[in-house]
Amino acid sequence: MSNYLVAMEAAWLVRDVDNVDDAIGVAVSEAGKRLNDQDKEYVEVEVGVTPCPACGEPFDSAFIAADTALVGLLLEIEVFNADGENHATRIAKSEVGGALRDVPLSVIEVLQTDEEDED
């Protein structure tokens, strides 16, 4: 059994915003509140980054059109005692997806953080 850090991307919709900074603040706050309401304080919530198609430099994942923003959030959760990467992914999606219903989630990275000795 091993421990894994699972990183997921979430697409968060924010209505009635004027600028990207407000949209990011609202998205992170709303996601954090929904996770905390479900006792999921251990899920890290940050704004995601998207590489510029022209130069490759990263910028905040947020786009505004018609006072509505789509914000890409990065969610990280550590999964303990999973049987493998697929098992860790299923656990992470279940934990986070249960609290963030109707929010599209996509696993972007799974890293093994620790492996217990098998004797």
N, CA, C and O atoms as a GROMACS GRO file, in nm:
protein
  476
    1MET      N    1   0.084  -0.117   0.000
    1MET     CA    2   0.000   0.000   0.000
    1MET      C    3   0.089   0.124   0.000
    1MET      O    4   0.191   0.130   0.069
    2SER      N    5   0.049   0.221  -0.078
    2SER     CA    6   0.130   0.342  -0.092
    2SER      C    7   0.045   0.466  -0.074
    2SER      O    8  -0.078   0.461  -0.078
    3ASN      N    9   0.114   0.577  -0.055
    3ASN     CA   10   0.048   0.707  -0.045
    3ASN      C   11   0.071   0.784  -0.174
    3ASN      O   12   0.178   0.773  -0.236
    4TYR      N   13  -0.029   0.861  -0.215
    4TYR     CA   14  -0.022   0.935  -0.341
    4TYR      C   15  -0.074   1.077  -0.323
    4TYR      O   16  -0.164   1.102  -0.244
    5LEU      N   17  -0.014   1.169  -0.398
    5LEU     CA   18  -0.065   1.305  -0.409
    5LEU      C   19  -0.135   1.312  -0.544
    5LEU      O   20  -0.073   1.293  -0.648
    6VAL      N   21  -0.266   1.341  -0.541
    6VAL     CA   22  -0.346   1.346  -0.663
    6VAL      C   23  -0.383   1.491  -0.690
    6VAL      O   24  -0.443   1.557  -0.605
    7ALA      N   25  -0.348   1.540  -0.809
    7ALA     CA   26  -0.382   1.676  -0.850
    7ALA      C   27  -0.491   1.668  -0.956
    7ALA      O   28  -0.482   1.594  -1.053
    8MET      N   29  -0.596   1.748  -0.932
    8MET     CA   30  -0.709   1.752  -1.025
    8MET      C   31  -0.736   1.895  -1.068
    8MET      O   32  -0.705   1.991  -0.996
    9GLU      N   33  -0.792   1.907  -1.185
    9GLU     CA   34  -0.833   2.037  -1.236
    9GLU      C   35  -0.985   2.042  -1.234
    9GLU      O   36  -1.052   1.946  -1.272
   10ALA      N   37  -1.039   2.154  -1.187
   10ALA     CA   38  -1.184   2.172  -1.183
   10ALA      C   39  -1.220   2.296  -1.263
   10ALA      O   40  -1.149   2.396  -1.260
   11ALA      N   41  -1.332   2.289  -1.335
   11ALA     CA   42  -1.383   2.403  -1.410
   11ALA      C   43  -1.493   2.468  -1.328
   11ALA      O   44  -1.598   2.409  -1.306
   12TRP      N   45  -1.467   2.592  -1.282
   12TRP     CA   46  -1.561   2.661  -1.193
   12TRP      C   47  -1.620   2.781  -1.265
   12TRP      O   48  -1.547   2.864  -1.319
   13LEU      N   49  -1.752   2.790  -1.266
   13LEU     CA   50  -1.823   2.898  -1.332
   13LEU      C   51  -1.859   3.006  -1.230
   13LEU      O   52  -1.915   2.976  -1.125
   14VAL      N   53  -1.826   3.131  -1.261
   14VAL     CA   54  -1.856   3.244  -1.173
   14VAL      C   55  -1.934   3.347  -1.253
   14VAL      O   56  -1.889   3.391  -1.359
   15ARG      N   57  -2.050   3.384  -1.204
   15ARG     CA   58  -2.137   3.479  -1.275
   15ARG      C   59  -2.124   3.619  -1.215
   15ARG      O   60  -2.089   3.636  -1.099
   16ASP      N   61  -2.154   3.719  -1.297
   16ASP     CA   62  -2.159   3.859  -1.255
   16ASP      C   63  -2.027   3.909  -1.199
   16ASP      O   64  -2.023   3.962  -1.087
   17VAL      N   65  -1.920   3.893  -1.274
   17VAL     CA   66  -1.789   3.946  -1.233
   17VAL      C   67  -1.737   4.040  -1.341
   17VAL      O   68  -1.770   4.026  -1.459
   18ASP      N   69  -1.656   4.135  -1.298
   18ASP     CA   70  -1.602   4.235  -1.391
   18ASP      C   71  -1.459   4.210  -1.433
   18ASP      O   72  -1.418   4.251  -1.541
   19ASN      N   73  -1.382   4.141  -1.346
   19ASN     CA   74  -1.241   4.120  -1.380
   19ASN      C   75  -1.194   3.983  -1.334
   19ASN      O   76  -1.260   3.915  -1.255
   20VAL      N   77  -1.079   3.944  -1.384
   20VAL     CA   78  -1.023   3.812  -1.358
   20VAL      C   79  -0.991   3.792  -1.210
   20VAL      O   80  -1.016   3.685  -1.155
   21ASP      N   81  -0.936   3.894  -1.145
   21ASP     CA   82  -0.900   3.879  -1.004
   21ASP      C   83  -1.022   3.851  -0.917
   21ASP      O   84  -1.016   3.768  -0.826
   22ASP      N   85  -1.133   3.921  -0.944
   22ASP     CA   86  -1.256   3.895  -0.870
   22ASP      C   87  -1.307   3.753  -0.896
   22ASP      O   88  -1.350   3.683  -0.804
   23ALA      N   89  -1.302   3.711  -1.021
   23ALA     CA   90  -1.348   3.577  -1.057
   23ALA      C   91  -1.267   3.470  -0.986
   23ALA      O   92  -1.324   3.373  -0.935
   24ILE      N   93  -1.137   3.486  -0.982
   24ILE     CA   94  -1.049   3.390  -0.914
   24ILE      C   95  -1.080   3.386  -0.765
   24ILE      O   96  -1.092   3.278  -0.707
   25GLY      N   97  -1.093   3.502  -0.704
   25GLY     CA   98  -1.123   3.509  -0.561
   25GLY      C   99  -1.254   3.440  -0.527
   25GLY      O  100  -1.262   3.365  -0.429
   26VAL      N  101  -1.357   3.466  -0.607
   26VAL     CA  102  -1.488   3.404  -0.582
   26VAL      C  103  -1.480   3.253  -0.602
   26VAL      O  104  -1.534   3.177  -0.521
   27ALA      N  105  -1.414   3.208  -0.708
   27ALA     CA  106  -1.405   3.065  -0.736
   27ALA      C  107  -1.333   2.990  -0.624
   27ALA      O  108  -1.380   2.886  -0.578
   28VAL      N  109  -1.219   3.041  -0.582
   28VAL     CA  110  -1.142   2.975  -0.475
   28VAL      C  111  -1.222   2.975  -0.345
   28VAL      O  112  -1.226   2.875  -0.274
   29SER      N  113  -1.287   3.086  -0.315
   29SER     CA  114  -1.367   3.097  -0.193
   29SER      C  115  -1.486   3.001  -0.194
   29SER      O  116  -1.510   2.932  -0.096
   30GLU      N  117  -1.559   2.998  -0.305
   30GLU     CA  118  -1.676   2.909  -0.314
   30GLU      C  119  -1.635   2.762  -0.306
   30GLU      O  120  -1.700   2.683  -0.237
   31ALA      N  121  -1.529   2.726  -0.376
   31ALA     CA  122  -1.483   2.586  -0.373
   31ALA      C  123  -1.437   2.549  -0.232
   31ALA      O  124  -1.471   2.442  -0.182
   32GLY      N  125  -1.362   2.637  -0.169
   32GLY     CA  126  -1.316   2.611  -0.032
   32GLY      C  127  -1.431   2.596   0.065
   32GLY      O  128  -1.428   2.509   0.152
   33LYS      N  129  -1.533   2.680   0.050
   33LYS     CA  130  -1.650   2.673   0.138
   33LYS      C  131  -1.723   2.541   0.120
   33LYS      O  132  -1.761   2.477   0.219
   34ARG      N  133  -1.744   2.499  -0.003
   34ARG     CA  134  -1.814   2.373  -0.027
   34ARG      C  135  -1.736   2.253   0.026
   34ARG      O  136  -1.794   2.159   0.080
   35LEU      N  137  -1.603   2.258   0.011
   35LEU     CA  138  -1.520   2.149   0.064
   35LEU      C  139  -1.521   2.149   0.216
   35LEU      O  140  -1.532   2.043   0.278
   36ASN      N  141  -1.511   2.267   0.278
   36ASN     CA  142  -1.511   2.276   0.424
   36ASN      C  143  -1.645   2.234   0.482
   36ASN      O  144  -1.649   2.173   0.589
   37ASP      N  145  -1.755   2.265   0.414
   37ASP     CA  146  -1.887   2.224   0.460
   37ASP      C  147  -1.901   2.072   0.464
   37ASP      O  148  -1.981   2.020   0.541
   38GLN      N  149  -1.824   2.002   0.382
   38GLN     CA  150  -1.827   1.856   0.378
   38GLN      C  151  -1.710   1.794   0.455
   38GLN      O  152  -1.679   1.676   0.436
   39ASP      N  153  -1.645   1.874   0.541
   39ASP     CA  154  -1.530   1.829   0.620
   39ASP      C  155  -1.416   1.778   0.533
   39ASP      O  156  -1.354   1.675   0.564
   40LYS      N  157  -1.388   1.849   0.426
   40LYS     CA  158  -1.277   1.815   0.336
   40LYS      C  159  -1.171   1.924   0.339
   40LYS      O  160  -1.121   1.966   0.234
   41GLU      N  161  -1.136   1.972   0.460
   41GLU     CA  162  -1.038   2.080   0.475
   41GLU      C  163  -0.900   2.041   0.423
   41GLU      O  164  -0.817   2.128   0.395
   42TYR      N  165  -0.876   1.913   0.410
   42TYR     CA  166  -0.746   1.863   0.367
   42TYR      C  167  -0.724   1.874   0.217
   42TYR      O  168  -0.616   1.838   0.168
   43VAL      N  169  -0.822   1.921   0.143
   43VAL     CA  170  -0.806   1.941  -0.002
   43VAL      C  171  -0.753   2.082  -0.024
   43VAL      O  172  -0.815   2.180   0.017
   44GLU      N  173  -0.638   2.092  -0.090
   44GLU     CA  174  -0.579   2.221  -0.122
   44GLU      C  175  -0.645   2.279  -0.247
   44GLU      O  176  -0.661   2.208  -0.346
   45VAL      N  177  -0.684   2.406  -0.242
   45VAL     CA  178  -0.750   2.473  -0.354
   45VAL      C  179  -0.666   2.593  -0.396
   45VAL      O  180  -0.636   2.680  -0.315
   46GLU      N  181  -0.629   2.596  -0.523
   46GLU     CA  182  -0.553   2.708  -0.580
   46GLU      C  183  -0.604   2.736  -0.720
   46GLU      O  184  -0.671   2.652  -0.780
   47VAL      N  185  -0.571   2.853  -0.771
   47VAL     CA  186  -0.606   2.880  -0.911
   47VAL      C  187  -0.507   2.803  -0.999
   47VAL      O  188  -0.388   2.796  -0.969
   48GLY      N  189  -0.558   2.748  -1.106
   48GLY     CA  190  -0.474   2.673  -1.198
   48GLY      C  191  -0.397   2.767  -1.290
   48GLY      O  192  -0.422   2.888  -1.292
   49VAL      N  193  -0.305   2.712  -1.364
   49VAL     CA  194  -0.228   2.790  -1.462
   49VAL      C  195  -0.242   2.726  -1.599
   49VAL      O  196  -0.254   2.604  -1.612
   50THR      N  197  -0.238   2.810  -1.698
   50THR     CA  198  -0.247   2.768  -1.836
   50THR      C  199  -0.129   2.827  -1.911
   50THR      O  200  -0.100   2.946  -1.894
   51PRO      N  201  -0.059   2.749  -1.992
   51PRO     CA  202   0.053   2.807  -2.068
   51PRO      C  203   0.002   2.892  -2.184
   51PRO      O  204  -0.096   2.856  -2.251
   52CYS      N  205   0.068   3.003  -2.207
   52CYS     CA  206   0.036   3.089  -2.321
   52CYS      C  207   0.066   3.012  -2.450
   52CYS      O  208   0.174   2.955  -2.463
   53PRO      N  209  -0.029   3.008  -2.544
   53PRO     CA  210  -0.004   2.934  -2.667
   53PRO      C  211   0.109   2.992  -2.752
   53PRO      O  212   0.169   2.921  -2.832
   54ALA      N  213   0.137   3.120  -2.736
   54ALA     CA  214   0.241   3.185  -2.817
   54ALA      C  215   0.380   3.170  -2.756
   54ALA      O  216   0.476   3.133  -2.824
   55CYS      N  217   0.391   3.201  -2.624
   55CYS     CA  218   0.524   3.203  -2.564
   55CYS      C  219   0.548   3.092  -2.463
   55CYS      O  220   0.662   3.066  -2.425
   56GLY      N  221   0.442   3.026  -2.419
   56GLY     CA  222   0.457   2.917  -2.323
   56GLY      C  223   0.460   2.960  -2.178
   56GLY      O  224   0.464   2.875  -2.089
   57GLU      N  225   0.459   3.091  -2.151
   57GLU     CA  226   0.462   3.140  -2.013
   57GLU      C  227   0.328   3.110  -1.946
   57GLU      O  228   0.223   3.123  -2.009
   58PRO      N  229   0.330   3.069  -1.819
   58PRO     CA  230   0.204   3.038  -1.749
   58PRO      C  231   0.129   3.164  -1.707
   58PRO      O  232   0.189   3.265  -1.670
   59PHE      N  233  -0.004   3.157  -1.713
   59PHE     CA  234  -0.089   3.264  -1.661
   59PHE      C  235  -0.209   3.199  -1.593
   59PHE      O  236  -0.238   3.082  -1.616
   60ASP      N  237  -0.278   3.277  -1.509
   60ASP     CA  238  -0.393   3.224  -1.435
   60ASP      C  239  -0.499   3.171  -1.530
   60ASP      O  240  -0.528   3.232  -1.633
   61SER      N  241  -0.556   3.057  -1.495
   61SER     CA  242  -0.660   2.993  -1.577
   61SER      C  243  -0.795   3.057  -1.548
   61SER      O  244  -0.873   3.007  -1.467
   62ALA      N  245  -0.822   3.167  -1.614
   62ALA     CA  246  -0.951   3.234  -1.599
   62ALA      C  247  -0.982   3.307  -1.728
   62ALA      O  248  -0.895   3.370  -1.789
   63PHE      N  249  -1.109   3.298  -1.769
   63PHE     CA  250  -1.154   3.364  -1.891
   63PHE      C  251  -1.290   3.425  -1.863
   63PHE      O  252  -1.378   3.360  -1.807
   64ILE      N  253  -1.307   3.552  -1.902
   64ILE     CA  254  -1.434   3.621  -1.879
   64ILE      C  255  -1.497   3.658  -2.013
   64ILE      O  256  -1.430   3.710  -2.102
   65ALA      N  257  -1.626   3.630  -2.025
   65ALA     CA  258  -1.706   3.674  -2.138
   65ALA      C  259  -1.847   3.699  -2.086
   65ALA      O  260  -1.902   3.617  -2.012
   66ALA      N  261  -1.905   3.812  -2.124
   66ALA     CA  262  -2.041   3.848  -2.085
   66ALA      C  263  -2.060   3.843  -1.933
   66ALA      O  264  -2.159   3.789  -1.884
   67ASP      N  265  -1.965   3.898  -1.859
   67ASP     CA  266  -1.968   3.904  -1.712
   67ASP      C  267  -1.977   3.766  -1.646
   67ASP      O  268  -2.019   3.755  -1.531
   68THR      N  269  -1.935   3.662  -1.718
   68THR     CA  270  -1.931   3.527  -1.665
   68THR      C  271  -1.791   3.472  -1.685
   68THR      O  272  -1.734   3.482  -1.794
   69ALA      N  273  -1.736   3.413  -1.579
   69ALA     CA  274  -1.598   3.363  -1.587
   69ALA      C  275  -1.594   3.211  -1.574
   69ALA      O  276  -1.674   3.150  -1.502
   70LEU      N  277  -1.501   3.154  -1.645
   70LEU     CA  278  -1.466   3.014  -1.628
   70LEU      C  279  -1.327   3.013  -1.566
   70LEU      O  280  -1.230   3.060  -1.626
   71VAL      N  281  -1.318   2.960  -1.445
   71VAL     CA  282  -1.191   2.958  -1.372
   71VAL      C  283  -1.145   2.815  -1.356
   71VAL      O  284  -1.221   2.729  -1.310
   72GLY      N  285  -1.022   2.789  -1.393
   72GLY     CA  286  -0.963   2.657  -1.373
   72GLY      C  287  -0.899   2.652  -1.236
   72GLY      O  288  -0.807   2.728  -1.207
   73LEU      N  289  -0.946   2.561  -1.152
   73LEU     CA  290  -0.890   2.546  -1.017
   73LEU      C  291  -0.803   2.421  -1.010
   73LEU      O  292  -0.832   2.321  -1.076
   74LEU      N  293  -0.699   2.428  -0.932
   74LEU     CA  294  -0.613   2.314  -0.904
   74LEU      C  295  -0.648   2.263  -0.765
   74LEU      O  296  -0.639   2.337  -0.667
   75LEU      N  297  -0.686   2.137  -0.757
   75LEU     CA  298  -0.722   2.074  -0.630
   75LEU      C  299  -0.623   1.961  -0.603
   75LEU      O  300  -0.601   1.875  -0.689
   76GLU      N  301  -0.564   1.962  -0.485
   76GLU     CA  302  -0.469   1.857  -0.449
   76GLU      C  303  -0.514   1.787  -0.322
   76GLU      O  304  -0.557   1.851  -0.226
   77ILE      N  305  -0.505   1.655  -0.324
   77ILE     CA  306  -0.544   1.575  -0.209
   77ILE      C  307  -0.442   1.462  -0.194
   77ILE      O  308  -0.400   1.401  -0.293
   78GLU      N  309  -0.404   1.434  -0.069
   78GLU     CA  310  -0.315   1.322  -0.045
   78GLU      C  311  -0.400   1.201  -0.007
   78GLU      O  312  -0.485   1.208   0.082
   79VAL      N  313  -0.376   1.092  -0.077
   79VAL     CA  314  -0.450   0.968  -0.057
   79VAL      C  315  -0.356   0.867   0.009
   79VAL      O  316  -0.247   0.841  -0.041
   80PHE      N  317  -0.399   0.812   0.121
   80PHE     CA  318  -0.316   0.719   0.197
   80PHE      C  319  -0.360   0.575   0.175
   80PHE      O  320  -0.479   0.546   0.159
   81ASN      N  321  -0.263   0.484   0.173
   81ASN     CA  322  -0.287   0.339   0.166
   81ASN      C  323  -0.369   0.296   0.045
   81ASN      O  324  -0.464   0.218   0.057
   82ALA      N  325  -0.333   0.348  -0.070
   82ALA     CA  326  -0.400   0.307  -0.194
   82ALA      C  327  -0.323   0.191  -0.256
   82ALA      O  328  -0.202   0.177  -0.238
   83ASP      N  329  -0.395   0.107  -0.330
   83ASP     CA  330  -0.335  -0.010  -0.394
   83ASP      C  331  -0.255   0.025  -0.519
   83ASP      O  332  -0.178  -0.058  -0.567
   84GLY      N  333  -0.271   0.144  -0.571
   84GLY     CA  334  -0.199   0.187  -0.690
   84GLY      C  335  -0.252   0.321  -0.736
   84GLY      O  336  -0.339   0.380  -0.672
   85GLU      N  337  -0.198   0.370  -0.849
   85GLU     CA  338  -0.239   0.500  -0.900
   85GLU      C  339  -0.386   0.505  -0.936
   85GLU      O  340  -0.454   0.603  -0.907
   86ASN      N  341  -0.437   0.399  -0.998
   86ASN     CA  342  -0.580   0.397  -1.035
   86ASN      C  343  -0.669   0.401  -0.911
   86ASN      O  344  -0.770   0.470  -0.909
   87HIS      N  345  -0.631   0.327  -0.810
   87HIS     CA  346  -0.708   0.326  -0.685
   87HIS      C  347  -0.704   0.464  -0.619
   87HIS      O  348  -0.807   0.513  -0.572
   88ALA      N  349  -0.586   0.526  -0.616
   88ALA     CA  350  -0.572   0.661  -0.558
   88ALA      C  351  -0.657   0.762  -0.634
   88ALA      O  352  -0.719   0.850  -0.575
   89THR      N  353  -0.660   0.749  -0.767
   89THR     CA  354  -0.740   0.838  -0.850
   89THR      C  355  -0.888   0.823  -0.819
   89THR      O  356  -0.959   0.923  -0.805
   90ARG      N  357  -0.935   0.702  -0.808
   90ARG     CA  358  -1.077   0.678  -0.777
   90ARG      C  359  -1.114   0.733  -0.640
   90ARG      O  360  -1.220   0.793  -0.623
   91ILE      N  361  -1.026   0.714  -0.542
   91ILE     CA  362  -1.051   0.766  -0.407
   91ILE      C  363  -1.058   0.919  -0.411
   91ILE      O  364  -1.150   0.979  -0.354
   92ALA      N  365  -0.961   0.982  -0.477
   92ALA     CA  366  -0.957   1.129  -0.483
   92ALA      C  367  -1.081   1.185  -0.552
   92ALA      O  368  -1.141   1.281  -0.503
   93LYS      N  369  -1.119   1.127  -0.665
   93LYS     CA  370  -1.237   1.175  -0.736
   93LYS      C  371  -1.364   1.156  -0.653
   93LYS      O  372  -1.453   1.241  -0.657
   94SER      N  373  -1.372   1.048  -0.579
   94SER     CA  374  -1.488   1.024  -0.495
   94SER      C  375  -1.495   1.126  -0.381
   94SER      O  376  -1.601   1.182  -0.354
   95GLU      N  377  -1.382   1.148  -0.315
   95GLU     CA  378  -1.378   1.243  -0.203
   95GLU      C  379  -1.413   1.385  -0.248
   95GLU      O  380  -1.499   1.450  -0.189
   96VAL      N  381  -1.346   1.432  -0.353
   96VAL     CA  382  -1.366   1.570  -0.398
   96VAL      C  383  -1.496   1.584  -0.475
   96VAL      O  384  -1.570   1.681  -0.456
   97GLY      N  385  -1.525   1.488  -0.561
   97GLY     CA  386  -1.647   1.495  -0.641
   97GLY      C  387  -1.773   1.492  -0.558
   97GLY      O  388  -1.874   1.552  -0.597
   98GLY      N  389  -1.770   1.424  -0.445
   98GLY     CA  390  -1.886   1.421  -0.357
   98GLY      C  391  -1.918   1.557  -0.299
   98GLY      O  392  -2.035   1.591  -0.280
   99ALA      N  393  -1.815   1.636  -0.271
   99ALA     CA  394  -1.835   1.770  -0.215
   99ALA      C  395  -1.863   1.874  -0.323
   99ALA      O  396  -1.932   1.972  -0.298
  100LEU      N  397  -1.808   1.852  -0.441
  100LEU     CA  398  -1.823   1.951  -0.550
  100LEU      C  399  -1.910   1.892  -0.661
  100LEU      O  400  -1.866   1.877  -0.774
  101ARG      N  401  -2.032   1.862  -0.627
  101ARG     CA  402  -2.125   1.806  -0.725
  101ARG      C  403  -2.142   1.903  -0.842
  101ARG      O  404  -2.138   2.025  -0.824
  102ASP      N  405  -2.161   1.848  -0.960
  102ASP     CA  406  -2.184   1.925  -1.083
  102ASP      C  407  -2.065   2.012  -1.123
  102ASP      O  408  -2.081   2.105  -1.202
  103VAL      N  409  -1.946   1.983  -1.071
  103VAL     CA  410  -1.825   2.054  -1.112
  103VAL      C  411  -1.738   1.955  -1.188
  103VAL      O  412  -1.698   1.852  -1.134
  104PRO      N  413  -1.708   1.985  -1.314
  104PRO     CA  414  -1.623   1.893  -1.392
  104PRO      C  415  -1.483   1.880  -1.329
  104PRO      O  416  -1.419   1.981  -1.298
  105LEU      N  417  -1.437   1.757  -1.311
  105LEU     CA  418  -1.305   1.729  -1.256
  105LEU      C  419  -1.225   1.644  -1.353
  105LEU      O  420  -1.279   1.557  -1.421
  106SER      N  421  -1.096   1.672  -1.358
  106SER     CA  422  -1.006   1.593  -1.442
  106SER      C  423  -0.876   1.574  -1.366
  106SER      O  424  -0.816   1.671  -1.318
  107VAL      N  425  -0.831   1.449  -1.354
  107VAL     CA  426  -0.704   1.421  -1.288
  107VAL      C  427  -0.591   1.460  -1.383
  107VAL      O  428  -0.588   1.418  -1.498
  108ILE      N  429  -0.498   1.542  -1.333
  108ILE     CA  430  -0.388   1.588  -1.418
  108ILE      C  431  -0.253   1.528  -1.377
  108ILE      O  432  -0.160   1.524  -1.458
  109GLU      N  433  -0.243   1.482  -1.251
  109GLU     CA  434  -0.116   1.424  -1.208
  109GLU      C  435  -0.136   1.339  -1.083
  109GLU      O  436  -0.213   1.373  -0.995
  110VAL      N  437  -0.064   1.228  -1.078
  110VAL     CA  438  -0.065   1.140  -0.961
  110VAL      C  439   0.081   1.110  -0.928
  110VAL      O  440   0.154   1.055  -1.010
  111LEU      N  441   0.122   1.146  -0.806
  111LEU     CA  442   0.260   1.123  -0.763
  111LEU      C  443   0.262   1.033  -0.640
  111LEU      O  444   0.188   1.056  -0.544
  112GLN      N  445   0.345   0.930  -0.644
  112GLN     CA  446   0.361   0.845  -0.527
  112GLN      C  447   0.448   0.920  -0.427
  112GLN      O  448   0.557   0.965  -0.462
  113THR      N  449   0.401   0.933  -0.303
  113THR     CA  450   0.474   1.012  -0.203
  113THR      C  451   0.549   0.926  -0.102
  113THR      O  452   0.648   0.971  -0.045
  114ASP      N  453   0.501   0.803  -0.078
  114ASP     CA  454   0.564   0.720   0.023
  114ASP      C  455   0.523   0.576  -0.004
  114ASP      O  456   0.411   0.550  -0.047
  115GLU      N  457   0.612   0.485   0.022
  115GLU     CA  458   0.579   0.344   0.008
  115GLU      C  459   0.616   0.271   0.135
  115GLU      O  460   0.729   0.281   0.183
  116GLU      N  461   0.520   0.198   0.188
  116GLU     CA  462   0.547   0.121   0.310
  116GLU      C  463   0.619  -0.007   0.275
  116GLU      O  464   0.600  -0.064   0.168
  117ASP      N  465   0.703  -0.053   0.367
  117ASP     CA  466   0.774  -0.179   0.348
  117ASP      C  467   0.678  -0.294   0.364
  117ASP      O  468   0.595  -0.296   0.455
  118GLU      N  469   0.689  -0.392   0.274
  118GLU     CA  470   0.606  -0.511   0.284
  118GLU      C  471   0.691  -0.625   0.337
  118GLU      O  472   0.779  -0.674   0.267
  119ASP      N  473   0.665  -0.666   0.459
  119ASP     CA  474   0.742  -0.775   0.520
  119ASP      C  475   0.656  -0.897   0.539
  119ASP      O  476   0.704  -0.999   0.589
   0.00000   0.00000   0.00000
